[in-house]
Amino acid sequence: MSPSVGMSSTSFSLQYQTTTGTLGTSSQKIRVTNSTPAPQWSVTLAATSGPTTLWSAGTPKYDFNDPTASALDGGDSDGYGGQLTVNPSVGTLTPQSGCTNTGVSKGSSSAFSEGVTNSITLVSSSGSAQTNCYWDFTGITLSQDIPQEQTVASYALDMTLTITAI
């Protein structure tokens, strides 16, 4: 089952707004299982269709990776403002019984920025991490700046979690 995130609702505003959500809940944990002999791995989050994709509700759209202040459109080529920040450092990392978090590190708060930060590391391990263990990750906060005067609708943005052995 893929985890989903419901962002907080907003209404039409003449000012930019910020909506929030949580990735990884008690019923939709992000589970990393390492059953290989190699202890190093990482989990990243990126837009499924790449860095030029947009939040979409059909015709109305906004960006997830434009770092321009106040959710204005900036230097990228899409003509939309908005930015998504992901903060895995506030999440909870729970190891399988008999395993520990030694060598496993949560990522730091980071915002998507087209061409600069196209993926964000949620959690990674070093050579001192245990093998034949799993870790559940919950409570990763998301914060999306939405442009002013954005049409009220139900928007969607497909993201992909990638687990990579290092």
N, C-alpha and C positions, 0 to 999 in steps of 0.2 A: 504494500500500500504506500502510495506517495504521500508525504506530508503536505498539507495545505495550510495557508495562512489567511485568516480573515483580518483585514486591516480595519481600524476604527473608522466610523463614518464621519463625513463632513457635509456641510451644506454649501450652497453657492456663497462666494465671498469676493469682495473687491480687493482683498489682501491675499497673499499666498498663505497656505495652511500646511500643517504637518499632520499626517495620519500615522498611526503606529500599529504594530502587530507583533506576534510572537511565533517564531519558527521552532518547532520541537515542543510538543506538549506531552502530558502524561499518556494520552491515547495515540499520539503520533510522534514517537521518539525517533531521533536519528540514531540508528545503531550502526556502529563500526565494528566489524568482526575481522580479526586478523588470525587466520588459521594457517598462515604460512610461517616458514622459519625466519623470514625477514622482519625485523621489528619496526622499520620505518615506513610511514604512510602519511597521507594528508587528505583532507576533505575540503573541497572548494565549492563555491556557489557562483553560478554565472547564468546569464540569460540564455535560454535554450536556443533561440534563433540568432544569437550573437549580439554584439554591442550596438547595433543600429536598430534593434527592436524597441518597441514602445509599449507602455501601458495602453490598453485599448478597450473601448466600449463600442466598437464599430467605427463610426466616424470620429467621435471625440477621442483624442489621444493626449498623452503627455509622456515626458521622458523619465528615465530612471537613472541616467548617468550624465547629467549636465551640471557641472559644479558652479554655475553662475549663481551669485547671491540672490536671495528672495525668489528662487525658482523661476528666474527669467531665462529666456533662451540665450545661449551663449555661442561659443565658437564652433560647436559641432555642426554638421550639415543637415540636421533633421528639422530645424525650425520649431522645436518644442523645448520647453523648460521643465525642470523637475529633477530631483536627485534622491536616490535610495541609499540610506546608511544602514549597515549591518553591524551589530555589536555582539559578537560571540563571547566576549570576556565576562559578561554578566550571567552567562548560561551556567547550567549545572551539568557536570560530567560525572556519570555514575559508572564505575567499573563493575564487571561481572563479579559475583561472589568468588573470593579467592584470588582476585586480581587487584591491582592498584593503579593509580594514576601516574605513577613514577614514569617519567619520560614522555608524558602526554601533555600537550600544551594547547590551551584555548587561544584562538586568534584575538587580535585587538580590533577595536572599533575602526571601521573603514567605510568610505563612501565610494560608490561606483563613479567612474569618470571615463567617458568614452576615449579609447585609445591609450589610457594611462592605467586605469584599474578596471579591467574587464572581468576579473574574477576575484573573489575574496576568500581567503583561507579561514575556515571555521575552526578547525582543530587539526593538529599534526602530532607526529610522534618522532622521537629520536631513537638512536641506537640502544638506549637503555630501557625502552618500553618492552613490556612483556609480549609474548606471542601466545597463540591459542587462548585468546581472551576476547571479550567484546566490551564496548563502552556505549552507554546510552547518553545522548546529548539533548538537553531540553533548555528552554528559556532563552533562546537567542532573540534579542530584540531587533526589530526592524523599524525604521523611521523614514517616511517618504515625504519630501517637500513637494507640494502640489501648486502649480501656477495659479495666480489670481484669476478670477472669473472663469474657472474651469467648469465645464458643463457637468451637472450632477448626473451620474450614471453608475453602473456597476462595471468597474474596470478589471482587467485581468492581465497578468504578465507571467508567462511560463518561465520558470527557472529550473536549472538542473544541478543536482548535487553530484559531484564526481569524487570517487575515492580512488586515490592513486598510490600504488606501492612505489616506494622510492628506493 
